[in-house]
Amino acid sequence: MSPIAPRKPYPSDVSDEEWSLVVPYLTLMKEDAPQREHSMRELFNGLRYVIRYGIAWRAMPNDLPPWHAVHQQAHRWLAAGCFEALAQDLRAMLRLAAGRKEEPTAAVIDSRTLRSTPESGTRAGYDGAKRKRGSKVHMAVDTLGHLLALHVTPADVGDRQAVARLAADIQDATGDSVELAYVDQGYTGEATAEAAAAEGITLHVVKLPEAKLGFVVLPRRWVV
């Protein structure tokens, strides 16, 4: 019987250089462990394919590991905090390379509403301000655009409601180093400021005219 030819690569496949960086964070058991049925790199490629193309798990190509194997392994990585550890260490390295301190003292908080898909399920909600039904991504980045914290809610969850959790996540990720967070006018209000202050963060509301006159943090808030 002739050996099975290797599959053709997808644009979403991890490169050798990327794999050398991420594999220490993903190794929850030895590659040659008897219970491992599929290559860890191919499982990771399967996850990247799903994320890159926004498909349902069951729509994965047949030449990648079975969708249920990729799904199960992805949840093991999530439960172990693998991606959080990778993101935090990568952020620290990039900040040091840019001549900054390892942990930031300022952050940028914002949100984005995404239209619902069949995969949204019960997570979908209606954002009246954006006139969209779907999910809302609440995100915090440092002033270089590197991810600090992120969580997803139904779209009807307001920006102000998300501040308390985001502020706590920011400080957890940075070791309580952040003192200031830039936000837009959707985050105004005494209760919102108090929620951030409870975590040691002062909110600075950037008004639209200030942004138009050259405030540079706001336009960079989604560079992740």
N, C-alpha and C positions, 0 to 999 in steps of 0.2 A: 504494500500500500504506500503510495507516495505521500510525503509529509504535507500537512495543511499549509498552504501559502499564507504568509502574514497578510492581514487586512490592509487596505489602503488607508492612509492617514486622513483624518478630518481636520479642518482648520482649527477646531476647538481643542485638539489634542495638546497635552502638555509637552513643552519642549524639554530637551535633556537638561538645559540650564535651570529651567523652572522646577523640574522634578527634583534636582539635587537640592534645591532650596526647601521645598515643601515636604519631602519624604520624611525627615525626622519628626515633623509635627503630626504626620498621619499614621505612623507605625504604632499600632496598638497591640500587635502581636507579630512574631517573626514571620517573614515572608514565606518560609518553608514550613510553617505550622501545618499539621495534618488536617485541621479543620478548614483551611483556606482552599477554596475551590477555584478562585479566579485571581489573576494578577492584580495586586493592589493598584498598580499604575493604570491598568485598564478599567478598574472600578472608578478611579478618579477621572479618567477620560470620559467615562459614561456620565458622571455627574456634571462635568464641564459641558458636555454636549446638551444635556437637559437645560442647563442654565443659559448657555449661549443662544440656543434656538427657541427657548420658551415653550417646549413641548410637554405633553403629558408623559408620565413615566412609561406607560404602556406603548408609547409611540417611538421608543428608542430603536435604532437600527439593530438588525439581527446579528451583525458582526461584532457588536459590543457585548459585554456580559449581560445576562438576563436583567430586565428592569428591576425585578424584585430584589436581586442581589445588590445592585447599585443603590436602590432605595434603602435597604437595610443598613448597608455600610455607611451611607451618608448620615443616617440618624445616629449611628455609633460615633462618628466623628463629631457631630453636633453635640451629642450628650457629653462627650469628653472635653469639649471646649477647644478642639484642635484649631478651628478657624479663628477664634478669638485670639489665641496665643500667637498664631502666625501673623495676624493683622497688627497686633500690638508690637511684636518684635520688629516687623518690617517698618512700621511707622517710626520707631525709635532709630533704626538704622538710617532711614531716609532723612530724618531731622538732623542727625549728627553729620551726615554727608553734606547737608545744606548749611552747616555751621550754626545750627540751633541747639538748644538744650534738648536732652533726650525726651523730656516730658513738657508739654505746652503749658502756658499759663492763661491762654485765651482760646476760645472755641467759637464756632459759628453754628447756630441751630436753625433748622428750617424743615419744611415738609414738602411732600409732593404727592398728588393724588393720581393714582393709576386706574384706568378703566378696568372693570371686572371682566373676567374670562370664565369659562366653565370650571376652571380649577380654583376659582376664588371661593366658591361654596358659601358657607354662612359668614365668611369674613367680609363679604361685600357690604357696603353701606353707601348712603347717598350724601355727597358733599354739595350742599346747596350753593356755597360760594363759587365753586368751580363748575357746578352743574354736571357733575360726573358721578356715576355709580361705580364703586369699586373699592380699592384698598388705599390706605394712606401710609406712605413711608415717612417716618419721623427720623431725622438724621442729625448727628453732630459731627463736625470735622474740626481739625485744627486750622490755623490760618494759612497753612500750606495746602489744605485740601485733603489731608489724610484722615481716614475714618477713625472716629472715637467711639461712637455708639449709634445703634440703629434698631428700631423695632417697627413692626407693621401692625396696623389696626384697621378696622372698618373705616371707610372714608368719612363717616359722620362724626368721628372723634376729633374734636377741635385741637388746634395747635396748643392752646393754653393748657388743655388737659394732659398733654404729653410731657410738659416741662419737668414735672417732679421726677418721673421715671428716667427721662433723658439725663437730667442733672446728676442723679444718683449713678447712672451708668457711666457718665463721663468721669466722675471722680473715682469710680471703681477701676476704670481702665487706666487712669493716669496717676493713681496714688494720691488723690486729693490735691493735684497741682494746679488745677484750673481755677482762676479767680474771676474771670470776666467772660461773658458770652454775648456775642453780637446776634441780634435777632431783628426781624422786620416788624412792621406795625401790627401784624396779626398776633403778636405776643404781649401787647400792652395790657396793663391791669395790675392792681395791687396784689391780688391772690397769686398771679403768675410770678411776680417778682419775689414774693415771700417763699414760694415753692423752690425757686432757684437758690434764694438766700439760705434756706435750711440746709443746703448742701455746700454752702460757702461760695456760691457763685453770684456775682452781680450781673444783671441783665442790662445791656446797652441797646436801646432800640434805635436802629438806623432808619431814619426817615427817607422816603423816596427822593426828595430833592438832594439830600446829602449824597446818595448813591449816584445820582446823575452828575453831580459836581466832581466826581472822581474818587469816591470811597471804593477801595479796591477789594475788600474782603467779600462783600455781598456777591459780585459777579462770579467769584471763584468758589462759591460754597458747594458746588456739586462736582468739583474736581476730586475724584476719589481713585 
